[in-house]
Amino acid sequence: MASLLEMKEIFRNADAVCFDVDSTVIREEGIDELAKFCGVGDAVAEMTRRAMGGAVTFKAALTARLGLIRPSYEQVQKLISDNPPQLTPGIRELVNRLHQRGVQVFLVSGGFQSIVEHVASQLNIPAANVFANRLKFYFNGEYAGFDETQPTAESGGKGKVIAHLKEQFQFKKVVMIGDGATDMEACPPADCFIGFGGNVIRKQVKEKAKWYITHFDELLKELEER
């Protein structure tokens, strides 16, 4: 296992940085916001807490939560326009700095493609660099499930995305940054995991992550060292 100093070296020399989105790049949990918007907030928030603690498989939790919410296409679009996701302080500056250094930035999320693509556009991250879950709708706009073939729909899916990126782009050093158990599990194949507690602290992640930060300024400072 890499020491903290070695991890900082990997981060400074990374070819690619992958960010989780909910409670990392944005302040909220997208699925909880959607649930509130659709009137089933409390029940779904409890399911999210259990899923984040690693008590149930991600796909089982996602299926159960979406089964409760049953969001229509119109509700998802209205959520994005009426309550757009709030970027976490410092993320815009960090992504800009990584882009200036020629580092590829990816958003790898168990959240929903339409919401995550909106976030990506705010950060000048191309839509091709977004890996998230796709909601399915019937022709009348009613909820029709989600695309279960997406790697992000399963436990261990973020690691599969990173393995795919390494193979496709021949990246030598990939960093994963996130707040949850599913982010920590992506290392390996990620070469370094940075735990983020700026919006919510997950006890398990804080205890196990060798490098744990609460503000993106800490990572900006690392990049300024060189």
Salt bridges, closest charged atoms under 4 A:
GLU9 OE1 - ARG12 NH2 2.98
GLU9 OE2 - ARG226 NH1 3.87
ASP20 OD1 - LYS158 NZ 2.97
GLU29 OE2 - ARG202 NH2 3.15
GLU33 OE2 - LYS36 NZ 2.98
GLU46 OE1 - ARG49 NH2 2.80
GLU46 OE2 - ARG50 NH1 3.70
ASP82 OD2 - LYS78 NZ 2.75
GLU148 OE1 - LYS59 NZ 3.72
ASP179 OD2 - ARG202 NE 2.84
ASP183 OD1 - LYS158 NZ 2.60
ASP191 OD2 - LYS166 NZ 3.02
GLU207 OE2 - LYS203 NZ 3.14
ASP217 OD1 - HIS215 ND1 3.64
GLU222 OE2 - LYS8 NZ 3.32
GLU222 OE1 - ARG12 NH1 2.81
GLU224 OE2 - ARG97 NE 3.03
